[in-house]
Amino acid sequence: MYLLGYDIGSSSVKASLVNAETGKCVSSAFFPKTEAAIMAARPGWAEQDPQNWWENLKLSTQAVMAGSGIGPDGIAAIGISYQMHGLVCVDKGQNVLRPAIIWCDSRAVPYGQKAFEALGETQCLSHLLNSPGNFTASKLAWIKENEPAVYERIYKIMLPGDYIAMKLTGDICTTVSGLSEGMFWDFQANDVAGFLMDYYGFDRSLIADIKPTFGEQGRVNAWAAKDLGLKEGIPVTYRAGDQPNNALSLNVFNPGEIASTAGTSGVVYGVNGEVNYDPKSRVNTFAHVNHTAEQTRLGVLLCINGTGILNSWVKRNVAPEGISYSDMNRLAAQAPVGSAGVSILPFGNGAERMLENKETGCSICGVNFNLHGKQHIVRAAQEGIVFSFKYGIDIMEQMGIPVQKIHAGHANMFLSPIFRETLAGVTGAVIELYDTDGSVGAAKGAGIGAGVYKDNNEAFATLEKLEVIEPDVAQRTAYDDAYARWKSNLERAMAAF
């Protein structure tokens, strides 16, 4: 028995086929092989053609089936992970009316800010747990005002994962988790956010039927089966946005558990067991994959723009020419914890929501020309990235999320011993590194939804733990002192804005 998982990203679509019994991925593939195009007709816009997602899904499916040698009869269920916050509009014939406005499109920012001010910060934060911001509802408001002819033809609005599920099954439905990421869900009323719908003038009929995150959401129809080379009738039993799904992939389901990634940008995603919000809206809160009316499970998402991009900048501009990342780590290890007084604020990749949307820029503080060398700068860059994570984790702890263990994939910045050790040292959390990815997680989510697994513990019993990093108690004071110095520099930078 096999499970098929899809990860619909903005750069590619990945498919993975997982053996349900062993939990191992037997075949995976992604398309396109070069980064998918993003259309930007104007500055700040970002659109993609949903049909291209389907074409790449088709190629990925054909590749994993051919690579595995598994016949279509062997697939028990399908799961979908997808890029969050996008907007797909279809008519009654399920035809796409315009290109999808994807997550990184910023045209709707003024619409969300105006709604936040008009409805009141307390109303929005206590019910939506976020500002309406640049999320899906605000993108729909932009279409309503700027493309009224398109708006009048909309039968249903969807997230990217909802669209893929529709193409697979012919059924249009969504989830509470999906509605929450679009700012369509009222956590106090446990229903569609009528007050925001009324403010924007949206009819509730635009919202698709709501199905559980885990459970049957439709079955592969004859057309999709023929187009993909699959068997008609395979159930689609799971879907979630990429960040909640990444947490699922790392078996993060319960309060106090944390999932983290650290690529070009960084994410810390923690599970909260109570309805709560940050009064300054520095983090985003959505329904986690296992959230229900009876069991509160909220995913608190902290995103930091300036993460691996700082490390790569240092590699290009500071470290010796031609050096590898592994060699950089060895160079950084020549400097002590705290980089002998050098602090770097890693915020040179745009405004940071965590900093109340201030754009402080990247700063290098405390350099002594007679003392410091490249090794101190290289280490301070990694420490600065970690300290930005710590700053955000402090916000999450103020919201009632005790951070005791961090789950992460063995990739990107987590490949660096200094990064891992500093994160464990300054937070006091144990870090566990795993071998997994989003499409594999989606496949296992499908297994939970189809009843192949009785729960997440059974689904992830075979998840391969590659390494465990314990906090170095002996260095705790050094980490705390370095973080306090870094935080003081950040506070001075923020005071200047």
C-alpha positions in Angstrom: 0.0 0.0 0.0 1.4 3.4 -1.0 0.5 7.0 -0.3 0.9 9.9 -2.8 1.9 13.3 -1.5 2.0 16.6 -3.5 3.7 19.8 -2.5 2.5 22.8 -4.6 5.2 25.4 -4.3 5.7 28.7 -6.1 9.0 27.5 -7.6 8.1 23.9 -8.3 5.6 21.0 -7.7 7.0 18.0 -6.0 5.4 14.5 -5.7 6.5 11.7 -3.4 5.3 8.1 -3.1 5.6 6.6 0.4 5.4 3.0 1.4 2.7 3.1 4.1 4.1 0.2 6.1 7.7 1.2 6.2 7.1 5.0 6.1 9.9 5.3 3.5 9.8 7.4 0.4 10.2 5.1 -2.6 10.1 7.7 -5.4 10.0 11.5 -5.7 10.2 14.0 -8.5 9.6 17.7 -9.0 8.9 20.0 -12.0 9.8 22.3 -13.5 13.6 21.7 -13.2 14.2 25.4 -13.4 12.3 27.7 -11.0 8.7 28.3 -12.1 7.9 31.7 -13.5 6.2 34.3 -11.4 4.4 37.0 -13.4 4.8 40.6 -12.1 3.0 43.0 -14.4 3.6 45.8 -11.9 6.1 46.3 -9.0 4.9 44.3 -5.9 2.7 42.0 -8.0 3.1 38.2 -8.1 0.9 35.9 -10.1 1.0 32.4 -11.5 -1.2 30.4 -13.9 -2.9 27.6 -11.9 -2.9 25.4 -15.0 0.9 25.4 -14.8 0.7 23.9 -11.3 -1.4 21.1 -12.8 0.9 20.5 -15.7 3.9 20.3 -13.3 1.9 18.0 -11.0 1.1 15.8 -14.0 4.8 15.5 -15.0 5.8 14.8 -11.3 3.1 12.1 -11.0 4.2 10.4 -14.2 7.9 10.5 -13.0 7.3 9.1 -9.5 5.1 6.3 -10.9 7.6 5.4 -13.5 10.5 5.6 -11.1 8.8 3.4 -8.5 7.5 0.7 -10.7 4.3 0.8 -8.6 1.0 0.4 -10.5 -2.0 2.8 -9.9 -3.8 0.1 -8.0 -1.2 0.4 -5.2 -2.1 4.0 -4.2 -4.4 4.1 -1.1 -4.8 7.9 -0.7 -3.5 11.3 -1.8 -2.4 14.3 0.3 -1.8 17.9 -0.7 0.5 20.6 0.7 0.5 24.0 -1.0 1.8 27.6 -1.0 -0.3 29.6 1.5 -2.4 32.7 1.1 -2.9 32.5 -2.7 -6.2 33.3 -4.4 -7.7 31.3 -7.2 -11.1 32.4 -8.7 -13.3 30.1 -10.8 -16.7 30.3 -12.5 -19.5 27.8 -12.3 -17.8 25.7 -15.0 -14.7 25.5 -12.8 -12.8 27.6 -15.3 -10.1 29.9 -13.8 -11.0 33.5 -14.3 -7.6 35.2 -13.9 -4.1 34.2 -12.8 -3.7 33.3 -9.2 -2.5 36.1 -6.9 0.1 34.3 -4.9 1.5 34.7 -1.3 4.3 37.2 -2.1 2.0 39.6 -4.0 1.7 42.8 -2.0 -0.9 44.8 -3.8 -3.6 44.1 -1.2 -1.6 45.6 1.8 -3.6 48.9 1.8 -6.9 47.0 1.7 -6.0 44.9 4.7 -4.7 47.9 6.7 -7.8 49.9 6.0 -10.0 47.0 7.2 -7.8 46.7 10.3 -8.3 50.3 11.2 -12.0 50.4 10.3 -13.0 47.2 12.1 -10.7 47.9 15.0 -7.5 46.2 16.1 -9.1 44.4 19.0 -11.9 43.0 16.9 -9.6 41.7 14.2 -7.0 40.3 16.6 -9.4 38.7 19.0 -11.5 37.0 16.2 -9.1 36.5 13.3 -6.0 36.3 15.5 -4.3 38.5 12.9 -4.6 41.7 11.0 -6.4 41.2 7.7 -3.0 42.2 6.2 -2.1 41.0 2.8 -3.9 37.7 3.0 -6.4 36.1 0.7 -9.5 38.1 1.8 -7.7 41.4 1.1 -6.6 40.1 -2.3 -10.2 39.4 -3.1 -11.1 42.9 -2.1 -8.6 44.2 -4.6 -10.2 42.2 -7.4 -13.7 43.4 -6.3 -12.6 47.0 -6.6 -10.2 46.8 -9.6 -11.6 44.0 -11.7 -15.4 44.2 -11.1 -16.2 42.2 -14.3 -14.0 39.3 -13.0 -15.5 39.6 -9.6 -19.1 39.3 -10.8 -18.3 36.0 -12.5 -16.7 34.3 -9.5 -18.5 31.2 -8.3 -16.0 30.1 -5.7 -12.7 31.3 -4.4 -10.0 28.9 -3.5 -6.5 28.5 -2.1 -3.9 26.8 -4.4 -4.4 23.5 -2.6 -8.2 23.7 -3.0 -7.7 24.2 -6.8 -5.5 21.1 -7.1 -8.1 19.1 -5.1 -10.8 20.4 -7.5 -8.8 19.3 -10.5 -8.3 15.9 -9.0 -11.8 15.3 -7.9 -14.2 17.8 -9.5 -15.3 18.8 -6.0 -14.8 22.3 -4.6 -14.1 22.4 -0.9 -11.8 23.9 1.6 -10.8 23.5 5.3 -10.9 25.5 8.5 -7.1 25.7 8.4 -7.3 27.1 4.9 -10.0 29.6 5.7 -8.0 30.8 8.7 -4.9 31.5 6.6 -7.0 33.6 4.2 -8.5 35.6 7.1 -12.0 34.1 6.5 -12.3 32.3 9.9 -13.7 33.7 13.1 -12.1 31.8 16.0 -14.6 33.2 18.6 -17.7 32.3 16.5 -16.1 29.1 15.2 -17.5 30.0 11.8 -16.8 32.0 8.7 -15.8 35.5 9.6 -19.1 37.3 8.8 -18.0 40.7 10.1 -15.0 40.7 7.6 -17.2 39.4 4.8 -19.7 42.1 5.4 -17.1 44.8 5.6 -15.7 43.8 2.2 -19.1 43.1 0.7 -18.5 39.5 0.0 -21.3 37.0 -0.3 -20.9 33.9 1.8 -21.7 31.7 -1.2 -18.2 32.5 -2.5 -16.8 30.2 0.3 -16.4 26.6 -0.7 -17.9 23.7 1.4 -15.8 23.0 4.5 -14.3 19.6 4.9 -12.0 18.2 7.7 -8.2 18.5 7.1 -8.0 14.8 7.7 -10.7 12.8 5.9 -12.2 12.2 2.5 -12.4 15.4 0.5 -13.3 13.8 -2.8 -12.1 11.0 -5.1 -10.0 11.1 -8.2 -12.4 11.4 -11.1 -12.2 9.7 -14.5 -10.8 12.7 -16.3 -8.0 13.3 -13.7 -7.2 9.6 -13.6 -6.7 9.5 -17.3 -4.7 12.7 -17.4 -2.3 11.6 -14.6 -2.1 7.9 -15.2 -3.8 7.1 -11.8 -6.8 5.0 -10.9 -10.2 6.5 -10.7 -11.6 6.6 -7.2 -8.4 7.2 -5.1 -9.5 9.4 -2.1 -8.0 12.8 -1.4 -7.8 12.7 2.4 -5.6 15.5 3.5 -4.6 19.1 2.6 -2.8 21.9 4.4 -0.7 25.0 3.7 3.1 24.5 3.4 4.0 25.8 6.9 1.4 23.7 8.9 2.3 20.8 6.7 6.0 21.3 7.4 5.2 21.1 11.1 3.2 17.9 10.4 6.1 16.5 8.5 8.2 16.9 11.6 5.5 15.4 13.8 4.7 18.7 15.5 1.1 18.5 16.7 0.9 19.5 20.3 1.2 22.7 22.5 4.9 23.6 23.1 6.2 21.7 20.0 8.1 23.8 17.5 9.0 23.3 13.8 11.7 25.5 12.2 13.2 26.0 8.8 16.1 28.3 8.0 16.6 28.8 4.3 16.9 32.2 2.6 14.3 33.3 5.1 13.5 31.6 8.4 10.4 30.2 10.0 9.6 29.2 13.6 6.2 27.6 13.8 4.8 26.7 17.3 1.6 25.0 18.4 -0.6 26.8 20.9 -3.3 25.1 22.9 -5.3 28.2 23.6 -6.9 30.9 21.5 -4.5 33.8 21.9 -2.8 36.5 19.8 0.1 38.9 19.9 -1.3 42.4 20.6 1.3 43.9 18.2 0.5 41.4 15.5 4.2 40.5 15.1 3.4 36.8 14.4 0.6 35.1 12.4 -1.8 32.6 13.9 -3.7 30.0 11.9 -5.6 26.8 12.7 -3.1 24.0 12.8 -3.8 20.7 10.9 -5.4 19.1 14.0 -7.4 22.1 15.2 -11.1 21.4 16.0 -13.8 23.1 17.8 -13.3 20.7 20.7 -9.5 20.8 20.7 -7.7 24.1 20.2 -4.5 23.6 18.2 -3.2 26.9 16.7 -0.1 27.3 14.6 1.8 30.5 15.5 4.0 31.4 12.6 7.1 33.6 12.9 8.7 34.6 9.7 12.2 36.2 9.5 13.2 37.6 6.1 16.9 37.9 6.9 18.2 34.4 7.6 20.3 32.3 5.1 20.4 35.3 2.8 22.8 37.0 5.3 25.0 33.9 5.5 25.2 33.7 1.7 26.0 37.5 1.6 28.9 36.9 4.1 30.1 34.0 2.0 30.2 36.2 -1.2 31.5 39.4 0.4 33.4 38.7 3.6 34.7 35.1 3.7 37.8 34.1 1.6 36.9 33.7 -2.1 35.9 30.2 -3.1 35.3 29.0 0.4 32.5 26.4 1.0 29.8 26.6 3.6 31.5 23.8 5.5 34.8 25.7 5.5 32.9 28.8 6.7 31.6 26.9 9.6 35.2 25.8 10.5 36.4 29.4 10.2 33.6 30.6 12.4 34.5 28.0 15.0 37.8 29.9 15.5 35.9 32.7 17.2 34.4 32.3 20.7 30.7 32.2 21.6 29.6 35.8 21.3 32.1 36.6 18.6 34.3 38.5 21.0 31.8 41.4 21.1 30.7 41.6 17.5 26.9 41.6 16.9 25.1 41.5 13.6 21.4 42.4 13.0 20.4 40.3 10.1 17.5 42.4 8.8 18.8 43.4 5.4 16.1 41.7 3.4 13.3 44.1 3.8 10.8 45.1 6.5 10.3 42.5 9.3 6.8 41.8 10.6 8.4 40.6 13.9 9.8 44.2 14.2 6.4 45.8 13.7 7.1 46.1 9.9 10.2 48.3 10.5 13.0 48.1 8.1 16.1 48.5 10.3 18.5 47.1 7.7 21.5 45.0 8.5 24.0 46.4 11.0 27.4 45.2 12.2 28.1 46.4 15.7 31.1 46.3 18.0 34.0 45.8 15.5 37.5 46.5 16.9 40.0 46.8 14.0 42.8 45.6 16.3 41.0 42.5 17.5 38.4 41.1 15.0 38.9 39.2 11.8 36.8 37.3 9.3 36.1 34.5 11.7 34.3 36.9 14.1 32.2 38.4 11.3 31.3 34.9 10.0 30.3 33.6 13.4 28.5 36.8 14.4 26.3 36.5 11.2 25.2 33.0 12.3 24.7 34.1 15.9 22.7 37.1 14.7 20.3 34.9 12.7 19.9 32.7 15.8 19.3 35.7 18.0 16.5 36.9 15.7 14.9 33.4 16.2 15.3 33.8 19.9 13.7 37.3 19.8 10.6 35.8 18.0 10.5 32.8 20.3 10.2 35.1 23.2 7.1 36.6 21.6 5.7 33.1 21.2 6.4 32.3 24.8 4.5 35.5 25.9 1.5 34.0 24.0 1.6 30.9 26.1 3.8 28.6 24.0 6.6 27.0 26.1 9.4 26.3 23.8 11.2 23.1 25.0 11.9 21.2 21.8 12.6 22.3 18.2 12.1 20.0 15.3 13.8 20.8 12.0 14.8 19.2 8.8 18.5 18.4 8.3 19.0 21.2 5.7 20.1 24.8 5.0 21.3 26.7 8.2 20.6 23.6 10.3 23.5 21.9 8.6 25.8 24.4 10.6 27.0 23.1 14.0 27.4 26.7 15.2 23.9 27.6 14.2 22.4 24.5 15.9 24.5 24.8 19.1 23.8 28.5 19.4 20.0 28.0 19.0 20.0 25.3 21.6 22.2 27.3 23.9 20.3 30.5 23.8 16.8 29.1 24.0 17.5 26.1 26.3 15.6 23.9 23.9 16.6 20.5 22.6 16.9 20.4 18.8 16.0 17.3 16.8 16.9 17.0 13.2 14.9 14.8 10.8 15.0 13.5 7.3 11.7 14.5 5.7 10.1 17.1 3.3 6.7 18.6 2.5 5.6 16.1 -0.1 6.4 13.1 2.1 4.6 14.8 5.0 1.5 15.3 2.7 1.6 11.6 1.9 1.6 10.6 5.5 -1.1 13.2 6.2 -3.2 11.3 3.6 -2.5 8.1 5.5 -3.9 9.6 8.7 -6.9 11.0 6.8 -7.6 7.6 5.1 -7.4 5.7 8.4 -4.2 3.8 7.2 -2.7 5.2 10.4 -4.6 5.5 13.6 -2.9 8.8 14.6 0.1 10.9 14.0 2.3 8.9 16.3 1.8 5.8 14.2 2.2 7.8 11.0 5.5 9.2 12.1 6.9 6.2 14.1 9.4 5.6 11.3 10.4 9.3 10.9 14.2 9.2 10.8 15.8 11.2 13.6 19.3 12.2 12.3 20.7 14.1 15.3 19.8 15.5 18.7 21.5 18.7 20.0 21.3 19.4 23.7 21.9 22.8 25.2 25.5 23.3 26.4 24.8 24.3 30.0 28.4 25.3 30.6 28.1 28.0 27.8 24.7 29.3 28.9 26.0 32.5 30.4 28.1 33.3 27.4 25.1 32.8 25.1 22.8 34.9 27.3 25.4 37.7 27.5 25.8 37.7 23.7 22.0 37.8 23.2 21.6 40.6 25.6 24.2 42.7 23.8 22.5 41.8 20.4 19.1 42.7 21.7 20.4 46.1 23.1 21.7 46.9 19.6 18.4 45.9 18.0 16.4 48.1 20.5 18.7 51.1 19.6 18.1 50.5 15.9 14.4 50.2 16.3 14.3 53.4 18.4 15.7 55.3 15.4 12.6 54.5 13.3 
